[in-house]
Amino acid sequence: MQEFKIFPMNLEDLELIKNTLISDFDEFWNYDILKTELLSSNSKYIVVRNKDNNIVGFAGIKIILDEAEIMNIVTKKSERNLGIASLMLSYLIKLCSKFSINKINLEVNYKNYIAINLYKKYNFTEVGLRKKYYDNKDDAVLMTLSIKNT
């Protein structure tokens, strides 16, 4: 069984994955976009490391008042289907609860059934559609999760 640990993401982590962002992770989240996100006081990012201390995933949220937007949940291509995305999503939901967030929003490509099913597993509901959101071709499914802060 693989062992994974979550840490706050910092600029050093970004430098470590800089040259493999597009090839090993996701073509949308490039270095400059992630660096801007990490430097924003409204953003909270995490990395997941395996037992060899290699970064195998990262995820982030942007907090706006009492709501959060999931900016990304990205698992290294060679490490997918190991529960890493689920681990990150669960952590982000708990983090939002600590920040007294009432609602988490996201958009996901309508073709990304794996991600949509993951979000539904965590009780996100579909609330809308953005036509041609991705590259002016694919629609985005808008999803939301209401958090009950106690």
CYANA upper distance limits for C-alpha pairs under 8 A (distance plus 0.5 A):
  2 GLN  CA     50 ASN  CA      7.74
  2 GLN  CA     51 LYS  CA      7.82
  3 GLU  CA     50 ASN  CA      6.39
  3 GLU  CA     51 LYS  CA      6.13
  4 PHE  CA     48 VAL  CA      6.81
  4 PHE  CA     49 ARG  CA      6.06
  4 PHE  CA     50 ASN  CA      5.13
  4 PHE  CA     51 LYS  CA      6.86
  4 PHE  CA     84 ILE  CA      8.26
  5 LYS  CA     48 VAL  CA      5.98
  5 LYS  CA     49 ARG  CA      5.87
  5 LYS  CA     50 ASN  CA      7.09
  6 ILE  CA     46 ILE  CA      7.03
  6 ILE  CA     47 VAL  CA      6.20
  6 ILE  CA     48 VAL  CA      5.06
  6 ILE  CA     49 ARG  CA      7.00
  6 ILE  CA     88 MET  CA      8.28
  7 PHE  CA     46 ILE  CA      6.03
  7 PHE  CA     47 VAL  CA      5.93
  7 PHE  CA     48 VAL  CA      6.95
  7 PHE  CA     49 ARG  CA      8.34
  8 PRO  CA     44 LYS  CA      8.21
  8 PRO  CA     45 TYR  CA      6.48
  8 PRO  CA     46 ILE  CA      4.86
  8 PRO  CA     47 VAL  CA      6.71
  9 MET  CA     13 ASP  CA      6.64
  9 MET  CA     14 LEU  CA      8.14
  9 MET  CA     38 LEU  CA      8.19
  9 MET  CA     44 LYS  CA      8.48
  9 MET  CA     45 TYR  CA      5.68
  9 MET  CA     46 ILE  CA      4.97
  9 MET  CA     47 VAL  CA      5.79
  9 MET  CA     58 PHE  CA      8.20
 10 ASN  CA     14 LEU  CA      7.09
 10 ASN  CA     38 LEU  CA      7.29
 10 ASN  CA     45 TYR  CA      8.36
 11 LEU  CA     15 GLU  CA      6.74
 11 LEU  CA     35 LYS  CA      7.54
 11 LEU  CA     38 LEU  CA      7.56
 12 GLU  CA     16 LEU  CA      6.85
 13 ASP  CA     17 ILE  CA      7.10
 13 ASP  CA     47 VAL  CA      8.35
 13 ASP  CA     55 ILE  CA      8.40
 14 LEU  CA     18 LYS  CA      6.23
 14 LEU  CA     31 TYR  CA      7.90
 14 LEU  CA     34 LEU  CA      8.19
 14 LEU  CA     35 LYS  CA      7.90
 15 GLU  CA     19 ASN  CA      8.46
 17 ILE  CA     21 LEU  CA      6.28
 17 ILE  CA     55 ILE  CA      8.13
 18 LYS  CA     31 TYR  CA      6.59
 20 THR  CA     24 ASP  CA      5.79
 20 THR  CA     25 PHE  CA      7.55
 21 LEU  CA     25 PHE  CA      5.66
 21 LEU  CA     26 ASP  CA      6.80
 21 LEU  CA     27 GLU  CA      7.63
 21 LEU  CA     29 TRP  CA      7.84
 21 LEU  CA     30 ASN  CA      7.02
 21 LEU  CA     31 TYR  CA      7.80
 22 ILE  CA     26 ASP  CA      5.68
 22 ILE  CA     27 GLU  CA      4.96
 22 ILE  CA     28 PHE  CA      8.08
 22 ILE  CA     29 TRP  CA      8.06
 22 ILE  CA     30 ASN  CA      7.40
 23 SER  CA     27 GLU  CA      7.75
 24 ASP  CA     76 LYS  CA      6.00
 24 ASP  CA     77 LYS  CA      6.04
 24 ASP  CA     78 SER  CA      7.95
 25 PHE  CA     57 GLY  CA      8.33
 25 PHE  CA     74 VAL  CA      6.89
 25 PHE  CA     75 THR  CA      6.70
 25 PHE  CA     76 LYS  CA      5.16
 25 PHE  CA     77 LYS  CA      6.26
 26 ASP  CA     74 VAL  CA      7.34
 29 TRP  CA     33 ILE  CA      6.86
 29 TRP  CA     34 LEU  CA      6.99
 30 ASN  CA     34 LEU  CA      6.80
 31 TYR  CA     35 LYS  CA      6.51
 32 ASP  CA     36 THR  CA      6.72
 33 ILE  CA     37 GLU  CA      6.79
 34 LEU  CA     38 LEU  CA      6.59
 35 LYS  CA     39 LEU  CA      6.75
 36 THR  CA     40 SER  CA      6.87
 37 GLU  CA     43 SER  CA      6.54
 38 LEU  CA     43 SER  CA      6.94
 38 LEU  CA     44 LYS  CA      7.78
 38 LEU  CA     45 TYR  CA      7.38
 39 LEU  CA     43 SER  CA      8.26
 42 ASN  CA     62 LYS  CA      5.96
 42 ASN  CA     63 ILE  CA      5.67
 42 ASN  CA     64 ILE  CA      7.57
 43 SER  CA     60 GLY  CA      7.37
 43 SER  CA     61 ILE  CA      6.11
 43 SER  CA     62 LYS  CA      4.83
 43 SER  CA     63 ILE  CA      6.72
 44 LYS  CA     60 GLY  CA      6.02
 44 LYS  CA     61 ILE  CA      5.92
 44 LYS  CA     62 LYS  CA      6.97
 44 LYS  CA     63 ILE  CA      8.44
 45 TYR  CA     58 PHE  CA      7.63
 45 TYR  CA     59 ALA  CA      6.11
 45 TYR  CA     60 GLY  CA      4.58
 45 TYR  CA     61 ILE  CA      7.00
 46 ILE  CA     58 PHE  CA      5.99
 46 ILE  CA     59 ALA  CA      5.95
 46 ILE  CA     60 GLY  CA      6.78
 46 ILE  CA     88 MET  CA      8.38
 47 VAL  CA     55 ILE  CA      6.98
 47 VAL  CA     56 VAL  CA      8.02
 47 VAL  CA     57 GLY  CA      6.13
 47 VAL  CA     58 PHE  CA      4.74
 47 VAL  CA     59 ALA  CA      7.13
 48 VAL  CA     55 ILE  CA      6.17
 48 VAL  CA     56 VAL  CA      6.16
 48 VAL  CA     57 GLY  CA      5.53
 48 VAL  CA     58 PHE  CA      6.57
 48 VAL  CA     84 ILE  CA      8.11
 48 VAL  CA     88 MET  CA      8.18
 49 ARG  CA     53 ASN  CA      5.58
 49 ARG  CA     54 ASN  CA      5.60
 49 ARG  CA     55 ILE  CA      4.94
 49 ARG  CA     56 VAL  CA      6.12
 49 ARG  CA     57 GLY  CA      7.75
 50 ASN  CA     54 ASN  CA      6.04
 50 ASN  CA     55 ILE  CA      7.18
 50 ASN  CA     56 VAL  CA      7.10
 56 VAL  CA     75 THR  CA      6.45
 56 VAL  CA     76 LYS  CA      5.57
 56 VAL  CA     79 GLU  CA      7.08
 57 GLY  CA     73 ILE  CA      8.06
 57 GLY  CA     74 VAL  CA      5.97
 57 GLY  CA     75 THR  CA      4.67
 57 GLY  CA     76 LYS  CA      6.08
 57 GLY  CA     84 ILE  CA      7.55
 57 GLY  CA     85 ALA  CA      8.11
 58 PHE  CA     72 ASN  CA      8.30
 58 PHE  CA     73 ILE  CA      6.56
 58 PHE  CA     74 VAL  CA      5.93
 58 PHE  CA     75 THR  CA      7.11
 58 PHE  CA     88 MET  CA      8.13
 59 ALA  CA     70 ILE  CA      8.45
 59 ALA  CA     71 MET  CA      7.82
 59 ALA  CA     72 ASN  CA      5.67
 59 ALA  CA     73 ILE  CA      4.74
 59 ALA  CA     74 VAL  CA      6.57
 59 ALA  CA     88 MET  CA      7.15
 60 GLY  CA     70 ILE  CA      6.57
 60 GLY  CA     71 MET  CA      5.94
 60 GLY  CA     72 ASN  CA      6.07
 60 GLY  CA     73 ILE  CA      7.27
 60 GLY  CA     92 LEU  CA      8.21
 61 ILE  CA     68 ALA  CA      6.65
 61 ILE  CA     69 GLU  CA      5.88
 61 ILE  CA     70 ILE  CA      4.92
 61 ILE  CA     71 MET  CA      5.71
 61 ILE  CA     72 ASN  CA      7.80
 61 ILE  CA     92 LEU  CA      8.05
 62 LYS  CA     68 ALA  CA      5.97
 62 LYS  CA     69 GLU  CA      5.69
 62 LYS  CA     70 ILE  CA      7.09
 62 LYS  CA     71 MET  CA      7.18
 63 ILE  CA     67 GLU  CA      6.42
 63 ILE  CA     68 ALA  CA      4.88
 63 ILE  CA     69 GLU  CA      7.01
 64 ILE  CA     68 ALA  CA      6.43
 64 ILE  CA     69 GLU  CA      8.35
 65 LEU  CA    101 ILE  CA      8.41
 66 ASP  CA    100 SER  CA      7.18
 66 ASP  CA    101 ILE  CA      5.12
 66 ASP  CA    102 ASN  CA      6.15
 66 ASP  CA    103 LYS  CA      7.60
 67 GLU  CA    101 ILE  CA      5.70
 67 GLU  CA    102 ASN  CA      6.28
 67 GLU  CA    103 LYS  CA      5.41
 67 GLU  CA    104 ILE  CA      6.33
 67 GLU  CA    105 ASN  CA      8.07
 68 ALA  CA     96 CYS  CA      7.70
 68 ALA  CA    101 ILE  CA      7.13
 68 ALA  CA    103 LYS  CA      6.90
 68 ALA  CA    104 ILE  CA      5.27
 68 ALA  CA    105 ASN  CA      6.71
 69 GLU  CA    104 ILE  CA      6.18
 69 GLU  CA    105 ASN  CA      5.27
 69 GLU  CA    106 LEU  CA      6.07
 70 ILE  CA    104 ILE  CA      7.49
 70 ILE  CA    105 ASN  CA      6.76
 70 ILE  CA    106 LEU  CA      5.71
 71 MET  CA    106 LEU  CA      7.65
 73 ILE  CA     85 ALA  CA      6.89
 73 ILE  CA     88 MET  CA      7.69
 73 ILE  CA     89 LEU  CA      7.94
 74 VAL  CA     85 ALA  CA      7.49
 75 THR  CA     79 GLU  CA      7.11
 75 THR  CA     80 ARG  CA      6.54
 75 THR  CA     84 ILE  CA      7.20
 75 THR  CA     85 ALA  CA      6.83
 76 LYS  CA     80 ARG  CA      6.95
 79 GLU  CA     84 ILE  CA      8.45
 80 ARG  CA     84 ILE  CA      7.71
 83 GLY  CA     87 LEU  CA      6.68
 84 ILE  CA     88 MET  CA      6.76
 85 ALA  CA     89 LEU  CA      6.59
 86 SER  CA     90 SER  CA      6.57
 86 SER  CA    118 LEU  CA      7.49
 87 LEU  CA     91 TYR  CA      6.74
 88 MET  CA     92 LEU  CA      6.63
 89 LEU  CA     93 ILE  CA      6.72
 90 SER  CA     94 LYS  CA      6.91
 90 SER  CA    122 TYR  CA      8.42
 91 TYR  CA     95 LEU  CA      6.59
 92 LEU  CA     96 CYS  CA      6.59
 93 ILE  CA     97 SER  CA      6.84
 93 ILE  CA    104 ILE  CA      8.46
 94 LYS  CA     98 LYS  CA      6.92
 95 LEU  CA     99 PHE  CA      6.99
 96 CYS  CA    100 SER  CA      6.83
 96 CYS  CA    101 ILE  CA      5.63
 96 CYS  CA    104 ILE  CA      8.36
 97 SER  CA    101 ILE  CA      6.11
 97 SER  CA    102 ASN  CA      8.15
 97 SER  CA    147 ILE  CA      7.46
 97 SER  CA    148 LYS  CA      8.45
 97 SER  CA    149 ASN  CA      6.63
100 SER  CA    149 ASN  CA      6.85
101 ILE  CA    147 ILE  CA      7.47
101 ILE  CA    149 ASN  CA      8.19
102 ASN  CA    146 SER  CA      6.33
102 ASN  CA    147 ILE  CA      5.46
102 ASN  CA    148 LYS  CA      7.20
102 ASN  CA    149 ASN  CA      7.61
103 LYS  CA    144 THR  CA      7.30
103 LYS  CA    145 LEU  CA      6.06
103 LYS  CA    146 SER  CA      4.96
103 LYS  CA    147 ILE  CA      6.15
104 ILE  CA    144 THR  CA      6.02
104 ILE  CA    145 LEU  CA      5.61
104 ILE  CA    146 SER  CA      7.03
104 ILE  CA    147 ILE  CA      8.12
105 ASN  CA    142 LEU  CA      7.86
105 ASN  CA    143 MET  CA      6.30
105 ASN  CA    144 THR  CA      4.93
105 ASN  CA    145 LEU  CA      7.07
106 LEU  CA    142 LEU  CA      6.41
106 LEU  CA    143 MET  CA      5.93
106 LEU  CA    144 THR  CA      6.96
107 GLU  CA    140 ALA  CA      6.17
107 GLU  CA    141 VAL  CA      5.89
107 GLU  CA    142 LEU  CA      5.00
107 GLU  CA    143 MET  CA      6.59
108 VAL  CA    112 ASN  CA      7.41
108 VAL  CA    115 ALA  CA      7.91
108 VAL  CA    116 ILE  CA      7.60
108 VAL  CA    140 ALA  CA      5.68
108 VAL  CA    141 VAL  CA      5.76
108 VAL  CA    142 LEU  CA      7.22
108 VAL  CA    143 MET  CA      8.40
109 ASN  CA    134 TYR  CA      7.73
109 ASN  CA    138 ASP  CA      7.12
109 ASN  CA    139 ASP  CA      6.56
109 ASN  CA    140 ALA  CA      5.08
109 ASN  CA    141 VAL  CA      6.63
110 TYR  CA    116 ILE  CA      8.32
110 TYR  CA    138 ASP  CA      7.63
110 TYR  CA    139 ASP  CA      6.32
110 TYR  CA    140 ALA  CA      6.02
110 TYR  CA    141 VAL  CA      6.05
111 LYS  CA    138 ASP  CA      8.37
112 ASN  CA    116 ILE  CA      6.80
113 TYR  CA    117 ASN  CA      6.47
114 ILE  CA    118 LEU  CA      6.73
115 ALA  CA    119 TYR  CA      6.72
116 ILE  CA    120 LYS  CA      6.69
117 ASN  CA    121 LYS  CA      6.60
118 LEU  CA    122 TYR  CA      7.17
119 TYR  CA    123 ASN  CA      7.00
119 TYR  CA    124 PHE  CA      5.80
119 TYR  CA    125 THR  CA      8.44
120 LYS  CA    124 PHE  CA      5.40
120 LYS  CA    125 THR  CA      6.93
123 ASN  CA    145 LEU  CA      7.00
124 PHE  CA    143 MET  CA      6.42
124 PHE  CA    144 THR  CA      5.65
124 PHE  CA    145 LEU  CA      5.09
124 PHE  CA    146 SER  CA      8.47
125 THR  CA    143 MET  CA      5.76
125 THR  CA    144 THR  CA      5.99
125 THR  CA    145 LEU  CA      7.03
126 GLU  CA    141 VAL  CA      7.23
126 GLU  CA    142 LEU  CA      6.28
126 GLU  CA    143 MET  CA      4.88
126 GLU  CA    144 THR  CA      7.18
127 VAL  CA    141 VAL  CA      8.25
127 VAL  CA    142 LEU  CA      6.05
127 VAL  CA    143 MET  CA      5.95
127 VAL  CA    144 THR  CA      7.31
128 GLY  CA    141 VAL  CA      6.59
128 GLY  CA    142 LEU  CA      5.40
128 GLY  CA    143 MET  CA      7.63
129 LEU  CA    139 ASP  CA      7.16
129 LEU  CA    140 ALA  CA      6.09
129 LEU  CA    141 VAL  CA      5.21
129 LEU  CA    142 LEU  CA      6.05
130 ARG  CA    139 ASP  CA      6.03
130 ARG  CA    140 ALA  CA      5.47
130 ARG  CA    141 VAL  CA      7.03
130 ARG  CA    142 LEU  CA      7.73
131 LYS  CA    137 LYS  CA      8.44
131 LYS  CA    138 ASP  CA      7.52
131 LYS  CA    139 ASP  CA      5.04
131 LYS  CA    140 ALA  CA      7.06
132 LYS  CA    136 ASN  CA      4.95
132 LYS  CA    137 LYS  CA      4.93
132 LYS  CA    138 ASP  CA      5.19
132 LYS  CA    139 ASP  CA      5.07
132 LYS  CA    140 ALA  CA      7.73
133 TYR  CA    137 LYS  CA      7.23
133 TYR  CA    138 ASP  CA      6.46
133 TYR  CA    139 ASP  CA      5.77
133 TYR  CA    140 ALA  CA      6.17
134 TYR  CA    138 ASP  CA      5.52
134 TYR  CA    139 ASP  CA      6.96
134 TYR  CA    140 ALA  CA      7.49
